[in-house]
Amino acid sequence: MPHTFDADVVSTILRHMNGDHTDDNLLITRAFAPAEGSQSDEITDAVMTDLDGDGGVWKVTRSGEASELRIPWPSGPITERPAVRREVVALYDLACEKLGVEPRPHA
């Protein structure tokens, strides 16, 4: 059973990701979503909807169709709030590497 973070922690993280990191949501989901048939099937919208100790969950839109995408944390299961940031940053860095995008510096 994955670790469950408090609802206020989850809502704070989701608000931050969906307010300040919309481009990162797209980048991460495009890198880790299963491939579809053609370039026109690219993910056009991605919103982080949930997270737990095993990974993050995004609602992605591709070809006008919405679906859920769960992406596991790169380092494995986590139980501490500070580890969420570390894992999201790791997903971002891995997505940049996979897609050939120059990552921006992390604060």
Backbone torsions as a table, in degrees:
resi	resn	phi	psi	omega
1	MET	NA	124.5	-179.2
2	PRO	-68.3	152.2	175.5
3	HIS	-62.8	138.5	177.1
4	THR	-108.1	123.4	176.6
5	PHE	-83.5	153.1	176.8
6	ASP	-55.4	146.3	-177.4
7	ALA	-57.8	-37.2	-179.7
8	ASP	-69.1	-33.6	176.4
9	VAL	-65.8	-47.5	-179.8
10	VAL	-61.0	-46.7	-177.7
11	SER	-65.4	-34.9	177.1
12	THR	-65.0	-44.8	179.4
13	ILE	-64.5	-44.4	-179.9
14	LEU	-63.2	-42.1	178.5
15	ARG	-61.0	-42.3	179.2
16	HIS	-65.6	-48.8	-178.5
17	MET	-63.3	-41.3	-176.0
18	ASN	-84.4	-16.7	177.4
19	GLY	-95.1	-41.0	-173.9
20	ASP	-107.1	-13.8	-173.0
21	HIS	-132.6	42.5	-179.9
22	THR	-61.9	-39.7	178.1
23	ASP	-66.5	-36.6	177.9
24	ASP	-65.7	-39.2	176.5
25	ASN	-57.5	-45.4	177.9
26	LEU	-62.1	-47.1	-178.5
27	LEU	-59.8	-48.5	-178.3
28	ILE	-62.2	-47.3	-176.9
29	THR	-69.6	-36.8	176.9
30	ARG	-62.9	-35.5	-179.0
31	ALA	-73.3	-34.4	-171.4
32	PHE	-108.8	-5.7	177.1
33	ALA	-74.0	146.4	173.6
34	PRO	-58.8	143.3	-178.8
35	ALA	-66.4	144.1	174.5
36	GLU	-106.7	-175.1	-172.4
37	GLY	-62.5	-42.0	-173.2
38	SER	-145.7	172.8	178.4
39	GLN	-58.1	-33.7	-179.1
40	SER	-69.7	-10.4	177.5
41	ASP	-91.5	17.4	-179.8
42	GLU	-65.1	147.1	176.6
43	ILE	-65.7	127.4	-177.8
44	THR	-107.2	-13.4	178.2
45	ASP	-152.6	142.5	178.3
46	ALA	-147.7	127.6	179.5
47	VAL	-128.6	126.6	176.4
48	MET	-72.8	125.1	-174.4
49	THR	-112.6	-17.9	-177.8
50	ASP	-167.6	167.9	173.1
51	LEU	-160.8	156.1	173.9
52	ASP	-149.2	-169.1	-176.9
53	GLY	-67.4	-14.3	-179.0
54	ASP	-97.6	-21.9	-179.0
55	GLY	169.4	-174.4	178.7
56	GLY	-107.9	157.9	-179.5
57	VAL	-126.2	132.5	179.0
58	TRP	-125.4	145.2	167.2
59	LYS	-93.8	119.4	-178.5
60	VAL	-114.2	147.9	176.4
61	THR	-117.8	128.4	-179.2
62	ARG	-141.2	125.9	-178.2
63	SER	54.4	37.3	178.2
64	GLY	77.6	-1.0	-178.4
65	GLU	-107.0	130.9	178.1
66	ALA	-93.4	143.2	175.4
67	SER	-150.7	168.8	-179.9
68	GLU	-100.2	139.6	177.8
69	LEU	-129.1	121.0	176.4
70	ARG	-103.7	131.0	179.7
71	ILE	-123.8	121.1	179.7
72	PRO	-69.3	151.5	175.4
73	TRP	-65.3	136.7	-176.9
74	PRO	-58.4	-35.3	-177.2
75	SER	-89.9	1.8	-178.0
76	GLY	98.1	-174.0	-176.0
77	PRO	-57.8	145.9	178.6
78	ILE	-128.5	160.8	178.9
79	THR	-134.9	-7.5	-176.0
80	GLU	-110.8	141.1	-179.6
81	ARG	-54.9	-45.9	-179.5
82	PRO	-61.4	-24.0	-179.8
83	ALA	-69.5	-22.9	179.4
84	VAL	-61.7	-48.3	179.7
85	ARG	-59.1	-45.6	-179.8
86	ARG	-57.4	-43.0	-177.0
87	GLU	-73.0	-37.4	176.9
88	VAL	-65.6	-41.4	177.0
89	VAL	-62.6	-40.7	177.7
90	ALA	-63.1	-41.3	176.3
91	LEU	-60.8	-43.7	179.1
92	TYR	-60.0	-48.5	-178.9
93	ASP	-62.3	-42.9	178.3
94	LEU	-65.1	-38.5	178.3
95	ALA	-63.9	-43.5	177.8
96	CYS	-59.4	-45.7	179.6
97	GLU	-61.2	-46.2	-177.4
98	LYS	-64.8	-36.3	-176.5
99	LEU	-96.5	-0.5	179.0
100	GLY	70.5	34.9	-179.8
101	VAL	-105.8	137.5	177.4
102	GLU	-71.8	117.9	-179.7
103	PRO	-72.6	148.4	175.5
104	ARG	-83.7	158.2	177.4
105	PRO	-65.1	149.3	179.3
106	HIS	-97.4	138.3	179.2
107	ALA	-74.5	NA	NA
